[in-house]
C-alpha cells in the first residue's frame, strides 16, 4: 500500500495512522537495544524509533548515513518523552532514495568560505539559512503588493547592453557575435525609457551586475535589485514617500508571517517602521558628523561607511527610527541624469536610504529635459553618441519622473541582523567567487 507523503510539521494531525515521511537523515543514535533516527524535512524534525529485532528493517536503519535522502513509512504515535513534538514514527518500511557519502564535507565548525563551497548542504542543514529564503519571498511579495496596489507595471528589462551604461565604469564586458556587449549595472536607463513609453509607474525585481573589485561584507558582483520609477511626480519627495510606504508594508508582512521564527533563529525583533521616515540633508549630516570628528579634512562629498553608521546612530537617538533618508547630495557625488534644483545647482534632488547604518537604496528625481541632460553629461565628460538611444527617450515629451534602486540582499542583511551579504544570497558572486 502506498501512503501519501506527510510533512513533519503536520504529523500531529495523523496520530495513530500510518504515513510516509520524506527527508534527510539528520542524526543517528544506534544503541544496543534501540535504533533512533532523526529525520529532517523542510518543516522540522521527527524521531524514528525502532526496537532491534534482527530483521531487515534493523539492517537497513543500521546502514543509513547522515544526510541520506530517505522515505520512511510508519505509524505516528504519542511519545511525551520525545522533545521533537512529543511524538515519534514507528517504522514499517525504510527506503533509501539517495545515500549520502561519508564523511560530509562540512560540519558545525566549518568556516564561511568552505560553507559557501557547499552551499546546498549548508542551507539544507541550517533552519536559519532556509528561513532566509522564506523571508525573502514574503518581502518581495509585500513589495509587489504595494506596487501593484498603486498601479505599477512590472517590467523585465534587458541585461545585455550594446554600450556601457552610465559612466562606463564597473561593467562586465563580454563577446557578442564578434563585438562587445555589457552586462547591465542597473535597469535605470530602461526604466526611464518605459516612463517615456507612457507607463506611469515601473517596477522590476531582477539581477544587477557590478564589476567592482570590492571585498567588503556588503558588496557583490551580481545581486538582486528592486527598482521603481514614477512618472508625473511633483518632486523627489514623491519617490521617498513611495519607498517608505512600500518598505513599511513589506516589513509588516514579514513580521506577521515570520516574526517569531526570526526571533528564534536570528535573535532579531522585526520592527515595523512608522512613516514618514526621518530626512536629513547631506549638508546637515556632514555638519553633525564633523562636530563629532568625522572627516577632519572636510573634503568628503559623500558619506563613507563610518559616516553612514554614525549619522544613522545619531538620528536613531534623536528620533527612535531605524531608517533615515539622506538627501541633496552634491553634483560631484551623483550621476549626470540626477536633476539639480534651480536655486542651488551644485546639489542634486537625490537621496540615499540608510537602515541601521547601511545604505540600502539610492534614488532621485531624474532630469527629463533633453537639453539639460546634454549639458550635464558634457560636464561629466560623457559623449552623447554612445547614449543616443537613451537620450532619444527625452526628445519627444518625456514627463517629470524619479525613482529608486534598492539592494534586496542588503535589506535582508539588516532585517535579519546578518554580518555579510554572502549569507543573504543563495549563491554569492564576488571578485573571487564564481562557483558553485
C-alpha positions as CSV (number, residue, x, y, z in Angstrom):
1,X,0.0,0.0,0.0
2,X,1.4,3.4,-1.0
3,X,1.0,6.1,1.7
4,X,1.0,9.8,0.7
5,X,3.8,12.0,2.0
6,X,3.1,14.0,5.1
7,X,5.3,16.9,6.2
8,X,6.9,16.7,9.6
9,X,5.1,19.8,10.8
10,X,1.7,18.1,10.1
11,X,2.4,14.8,11.8
12,X,0.3,15.6,14.9
13,X,-2.8,15.6,12.7
14,X,-2.1,11.9,11.8
15,X,-1.7,10.3,15.2
16,X,-2.4,6.6,15.1
17,X,-2.2,6.5,11.3
18,X,0.5,5.1,9.0
19,X,2.1,7.8,6.8
20,X,5.2,8.4,4.8
21,X,7.8,11.0,5.7
22,X,10.4,12.1,3.1
23,X,13.5,13.9,4.2
24,X,17.2,13.6,5.2
25,X,18.9,11.7,7.9
26,X,19.7,14.4,10.5
27,X,21.2,12.2,13.2
28,X,21.6,8.6,14.2
29,X,21.7,7.0,17.6
30,X,22.2,3.3,17.2
31,X,22.0,1.7,20.6
32,X,22.3,-1.9,21.7
33,X,18.5,-2.5,22.0
34,X,17.1,0.5,20.1
35,X,17.7,2.4,16.9
36,X,16.8,6.1,16.8
37,X,16.9,8.1,13.6
38,X,16.2,11.8,13.4
39,X,14.7,12.7,10.0
40,X,14.5,16.3,8.8
41,X,12.4,17.8,6.1
42,X,11.9,21.5,5.3
43,X,9.4,21.9,8.1
44,X,11.0,20.2,11.1
45,X,12.5,17.1,12.8
46,X,10.9,13.8,13.8
47,X,12.3,10.9,15.7
48,X,12.0,7.4,14.1
49,X,12.2,4.7,16.8
50,X,12.8,1.0,16.1
51,X,13.4,-1.8,18.6
52,X,16.1,-4.1,17.3
53,X,14.7,-7.5,16.2
54,X,17.4,-8.8,13.9
55,X,15.2,-8.3,10.8
56,X,15.8,-6.5,7.5
57,X,14.5,-3.2,8.9
58,X,17.2,-3.2,11.6
59,X,19.9,-3.8,8.9
60,X,18.5,-1.0,6.7
61,X,18.5,1.5,9.6
62,X,22.0,0.5,10.7
63,X,23.3,1.2,7.2
64,X,22.0,4.8,7.0
65,X,24.4,7.7,6.7
66,X,23.9,11.3,7.7
67,X,22.1,13.4,5.1
68,X,20.9,10.4,3.1
69,X,17.6,11.1,1.4
70,X,15.0,8.7,2.7
71,X,11.3,7.8,2.7
72,X,10.2,6.2,5.9
73,X,6.7,4.8,6.3
74,X,5.4,4.1,9.8
75,X,2.8,4.7,12.4
76,X,2.6,8.1,14.2
77,X,2.4,7.6,17.9
78,X,2.3,9.8,21.0
79,X,5.7,9.9,22.8
80,X,5.7,12.6,25.6
81,X,9.3,11.8,26.4
82,X,10.4,12.8,22.9
83,X,11.3,16.5,22.7
84,X,10.6,16.7,19.0
85,X,6.9,17.5,19.1
86,X,6.0,14.8,21.7
87,X,5.6,12.1,19.0
88,X,7.6,9.6,17.1
89,X,7.4,7.4,14.0
90,X,7.5,3.6,14.4
91,X,8.8,2.5,11.0
92,X,7.4,-0.2,8.8
93,X,9.5,0.4,5.7
94,X,12.7,2.4,5.1
95,X,13.6,3.4,1.5
96,X,16.9,5.0,0.8
97,X,16.2,7.3,-2.1
98,X,19.8,8.5,-2.4
99,X,22.6,7.6,0.1
100,X,24.9,10.3,1.3
101,X,28.7,9.8,1.0
102,X,30.7,10.0,4.2
103,X,32.2,11.9,5.8
104,X,30.3,15.1,5.0
105,X,32.4,18.0,3.6
106,X,31.1,20.5,6.2
107,X,30.1,20.4,9.8
108,X,29.1,22.8,12.5
109,X,32.6,24.1,12.8
110,X,33.3,24.8,9.1
111,X,34.3,28.3,8.2
112,X,32.3,30.6,5.9
113,X,34.3,30.2,2.7
114,X,34.0,26.4,2.8
115,X,30.4,26.6,3.7
116,X,29.9,28.7,0.5
117,X,31.7,25.9,-1.4
118,X,28.9,23.5,-0.2
119,X,26.1,26.0,-0.1
120,X,23.3,23.5,-0.8
121,X,24.4,21.4,2.2
122,X,24.8,24.5,4.3
123,X,21.3,25.7,3.6
124,X,19.8,22.2,3.9
125,X,21.3,21.6,7.3
126,X,20.5,25.0,8.9
127,X,16.9,26.1,9.6
128,X,18.1,29.8,9.8
129,X,19.6,29.6,6.3
130,X,16.3,28.1,4.9
131,X,14.3,30.7,6.8
132,X,16.1,33.5,4.9
133,X,14.5,32.5,1.7
134,X,11.0,32.3,3.1
135,X,11.5,35.8,4.5
136,X,12.9,36.9,1.1
137,X,9.8,35.5,-0.6
138,X,7.4,37.3,1.8
139,X,9.4,40.5,1.5
140,X,9.2,40.5,-2.3
141,X,5.5,39.6,-2.2
142,X,4.9,42.6,0.1
143,X,6.8,44.9,-2.2
144,X,4.8,43.7,-5.2
145,X,1.5,44.0,-3.4
146,X,2.3,47.6,-2.5
147,X,3.5,48.4,-6.1
148,X,0.5,46.7,-7.8
149,X,-2.0,48.5,-5.5
150,X,-0.6,51.8,-6.8
151,X,-0.9,50.9,-10.4
152,X,2.7,49.8,-11.0
153,X,3.5,47.8,-14.1
154,X,6.1,45.1,-13.6
155,X,8.8,45.2,-16.3
156,X,11.6,42.9,-17.3
157,X,14.4,45.0,-18.9
158,X,17.4,43.7,-20.8
159,X,20.6,42.7,-19.0
160,X,22.7,42.8,-22.2
161,X,23.6,46.3,-23.4
162,X,25.3,47.5,-26.6
163,X,27.1,50.3,-24.7
164,X,28.4,50.6,-21.2
165,X,25.7,52.2,-19.1
166,X,26.0,55.4,-17.1
167,X,29.7,56.3,-16.7
168,X,31.0,53.2,-18.4
169,X,32.9,52.2,-15.3
170,X,32.3,49.0,-13.3
171,X,30.7,47.0,-16.1
172,X,31.4,43.5,-17.3
173,X,32.3,43.2,-21.0
174,X,31.6,40.0,-22.9
175,X,31.8,38.9,-26.5
176,X,28.6,39.2,-28.6
177,X,28.7,37.9,-32.1
178,X,32.1,39.4,-32.9
179,X,31.6,42.6,-31.0
180,X,31.3,43.7,-27.4
181,X,28.3,43.7,-25.1
182,X,28.0,44.7,-21.5
183,X,26.0,43.3,-18.5
184,X,23.6,46.0,-17.2
185,X,24.8,47.5,-14.0
186,X,21.3,48.9,-13.5
187,X,17.9,48.9,-15.3
188,X,18.0,52.7,-14.8
189,X,18.0,53.8,-18.5
190,X,15.4,51.2,-19.5
191,X,13.1,52.2,-16.6
192,X,13.3,55.8,-17.9
193,X,12.5,54.6,-21.4
194,X,9.4,52.9,-20.1
195,X,8.3,56.1,-18.5
196,X,8.8,57.8,-21.9
197,X,6.7,55.0,-23.4
198,X,3.8,56.1,-21.3
199,X,3.9,53.6,-18.5
200,X,3.2,55.7,-15.4
201,X,4.8,53.5,-12.7
202,X,7.5,51.0,-13.5
203,X,8.6,48.2,-11.1
204,X,11.3,45.5,-11.5
205,X,13.0,42.9,-9.3
206,X,15.9,41.5,-11.2
207,X,19.6,40.8,-11.5
208,X,22.2,43.7,-11.4
209,X,25.9,43.3,-12.3
210,X,28.7,45.5,-10.9
211,X,32.3,44.9,-11.8
212,X,33.5,46.4,-8.6
213,X,36.7,44.9,-7.1
214,X,35.2,45.3,-3.6
215,X,35.8,42.7,-0.9
216,X,33.5,44.1,1.7
217,X,30.7,42.5,3.7
218,X,28.1,44.4,1.7
219,X,29.3,44.2,-2.0
220,X,28.6,41.6,-4.6
221,X,29.3,41.4,-8.3
222,X,25.8,40.1,-9.0
223,X,22.8,40.9,-6.9
224,X,19.1,41.3,-7.0
225,X,17.9,44.9,-7.4
226,X,14.4,46.3,-6.6
227,X,13.8,49.2,-9.0
228,X,10.9,51.6,-9.2
229,X,10.3,54.6,-11.5
230,X,7.4,57.0,-11.1
231,X,6.1,59.4,-13.8
232,X,4.4,62.8,-13.4
233,X,5.9,63.4,-10.0
234,X,5.9,66.8,-8.3
235,X,9.3,66.3,-6.8
236,X,11.8,63.8,-5.3
237,X,9.6,63.7,-2.1
238,X,7.1,61.6,-4.1
239,X,9.7,58.9,-4.6
240,X,10.8,58.8,-1.0
241,X,7.1,58.6,0.1
242,X,6.6,55.6,-2.3
243,X,9.6,53.8,-0.9
244,X,8.9,54.3,2.8
245,X,5.3,53.1,2.2
246,X,6.5,50.0,0.3
247,X,9.1,49.1,2.9
248,X,6.7,49.6,5.8
249,X,4.1,47.4,4.1
250,X,6.6,44.6,3.2
251,X,8.3,44.6,6.6
252,X,4.8,44.4,8.3
253,X,4.1,41.3,6.2
254,X,7.4,39.7,7.2
255,X,6.8,40.5,10.9
256,X,3.3,38.9,10.7
257,X,4.4,35.7,9.0
258,X,7.9,35.2,10.2
259,X,8.5,37.4,13.3
260,X,8.5,34.6,15.8
261,X,10.8,32.4,13.7
262,X,13.2,35.3,13.0
263,X,13.4,36.0,16.8
264,X,14.1,32.3,17.4
265,X,16.7,31.7,14.7
266,X,18.3,35.1,14.3
267,X,17.7,36.7,17.7
268,X,16.3,39.7,16.0
269,X,13.0,41.5,16.7
270,X,11.4,42.8,13.5
271,X,10.3,46.4,14.0
272,X,7.7,47.7,11.6
273,X,8.7,51.2,10.7
274,X,6.4,54.2,11.0
275,X,6.1,56.7,8.2
276,X,7.3,59.2,7.3
277,X,11.0,58.2,7.8
278,X,13.3,60.9,9.1
279,X,15.1,63.1,6.5
280,X,18.4,64.9,6.8
281,X,20.2,66.8,4.0
282,X,23.8,65.8,3.2
283,X,25.0,69.2,4.4
284,X,23.2,68.8,7.7
285,X,24.6,65.2,8.0
286,X,28.1,66.4,7.3
287,X,27.8,69.2,9.9
288,X,26.6,66.8,12.5
289,X,29.3,64.2,11.7
290,X,32.2,66.8,11.6
291,X,31.2,68.1,15.0
292,X,31.9,64.5,16.2
293,X,35.3,64.4,14.5
294,X,34.3,62.7,11.2
295,X,36.3,63.8,8.1
296,X,38.6,66.2,9.8
297,X,40.0,67.4,6.5
298,X,36.5,68.5,5.4
299,X,36.9,67.2,1.9
300,X,34.4,64.4,1.6
301,X,31.4,64.9,-0.7
302,X,29.9,61.6,0.1
303,X,29.4,59.5,3.3
304,X,31.8,56.6,3.9
305,X,30.5,53.5,5.7
306,X,31.7,55.0,9.0
307,X,29.7,58.2,8.3
308,X,26.6,56.2,7.3
309,X,26.7,54.3,10.6
310,X,27.3,57.5,12.6
311,X,24.5,59.5,11.1
312,X,22.1,56.6,11.4
313,X,23.0,56.2,15.1
314,X,22.6,60.0,15.7
315,X,19.1,60.0,14.0
316,X,18.1,56.9,15.9
317,X,19.0,58.5,19.2
318,X,17.1,61.7,18.2
319,X,14.0,60.1,16.6
320,X,13.9,56.4,17.7
321,X,13.7,55.5,14.0
322,X,15.9,52.8,12.3
323,X,15.6,54.5,8.8
324,X,16.9,57.8,7.6
325,X,16.8,59.5,4.2
326,X,20.0,61.5,3.4
327,X,19.1,64.0,0.7
328,X,20.5,66.6,-1.6
329,X,23.9,65.1,-2.5
330,X,26.4,67.3,-4.2
331,X,26.7,67.1,-8.0
332,X,30.1,65.6,-7.8
333,X,28.8,62.5,-5.9
334,X,25.9,61.8,-8.3
335,X,25.4,60.8,-12.0
336,X,24.6,63.2,-14.7
337,X,20.9,62.3,-15.0
338,X,20.0,63.4,-11.5
339,X,18.0,66.7,-11.5
340,X,19.5,69.7,-9.9
341,X,17.4,72.3,-8.0
342,X,17.2,75.6,-9.9
343,X,18.1,77.6,-6.8
344,X,21.2,75.5,-5.9
345,X,22.6,73.9,-9.0
346,X,25.6,72.5,-7.0
347,X,23.2,69.9,-5.4
348,X,21.0,67.1,-6.8
349,X,17.4,66.2,-6.0
350,X,18.6,62.8,-4.8
351,X,18.7,60.6,-1.7
352,X,20.2,57.5,-0.1
353,X,18.2,55.5,2.3
354,X,20.1,54.1,5.3
355,X,18.8,51.4,7.5
356,X,20.6,50.9,10.8
357,X,23.7,52.4,9.2
358,X,23.7,50.5,5.9
359,X,22.9,52.1,2.6
360,X,20.1,50.1,1.1
361,X,18.8,52.5,-1.6
362,X,19.8,55.3,-3.9
363,X,17.1,57.4,-5.6
364,X,16.5,60.7,-7.2
365,X,14.3,62.9,-9.4
366,X,15.6,62.4,-12.9
367,X,16.4,65.2,-15.3
368,X,13.8,64.8,-18.1
369,X,14.7,67.9,-20.2
370,X,16.8,66.8,-23.2
371,X,19.0,70.0,-23.5
372,X,19.8,70.0,-19.8
373,X,20.7,66.3,-19.9
374,X,23.2,67.0,-22.7
375,X,24.8,69.8,-20.7
376,X,25.1,67.7,-17.5
377,X,26.5,64.8,-19.4
378,X,29.1,67.0,-21.0
379,X,30.0,68.4,-17.6
380,X,30.8,64.8,-16.5
381,X,32.9,64.3,-19.6
382,X,30.4,61.9,-21.3
383,X,29.9,61.8,-25.0
384,X,26.3,61.8,-26.2
385,X,26.9,59.3,-29.1
386,X,27.1,56.1,-27.0
387,X,23.9,57.1,-25.2
388,X,22.0,58.1,-28.2
389,X,19.1,55.6,-27.7
390,X,18.8,56.7,-24.1
391,X,18.9,60.4,-24.9
392,X,16.3,60.0,-27.6
393,X,13.8,59.0,-24.9
394,X,13.8,62.6,-23.8
395,X,13.3,64.4,-27.1
396,X,9.6,63.8,-27.6
397,X,7.7,64.7,-24.4
398,X,9.1,62.7,-21.6
399,X,7.3,63.6,-18.3
400,X,8.9,64.6,-15.0
401,X,9.9,61.4,-13.2
402,X,12.0,59.8,-10.5
403,X,12.8,56.5,-9.0
404,X,15.0,54.3,-6.8
405,X,17.2,51.3,-6.8
406,X,17.3,49.1,-3.7
407,X,19.6,46.1,-3.0
408,X,17.4,43.2,-1.9
409,X,20.4,41.4,-0.2
410,X,21.2,44.5,1.9
411,X,17.6,44.8,3.0
412,X,17.7,41.2,4.1
413,X,21.0,41.7,5.9
414,X,19.6,44.4,8.1
415,X,16.2,42.7,8.6
416,X,17.8,39.5,9.9
417,X,20.9,41.0,11.6
418,X,23.4,39.3,9.2
419,X,27.0,40.4,9.1
420,X,27.7,39.7,5.5
421,X,25.7,39.8,2.2
422,X,27.2,36.4,1.5
423,X,24.6,35.0,3.9
424,X,21.8,37.0,2.4
425,X,22.2,35.3,-1.1
426,X,21.7,31.8,-2.2
427,X,24.8,31.5,-4.4
428,X,27.1,34.5,-3.8
429,X,29.1,36.1,-6.6
430,X,32.1,38.2,-5.8
431,X,35.5,39.1,-7.3
432,X,36.9,35.8,-6.1
433,X,33.8,33.6,-6.4
434,X,32.1,32.3,-9.5
435,X,31.2,28.8,-8.0
436,X,29.3,26.8,-7.2
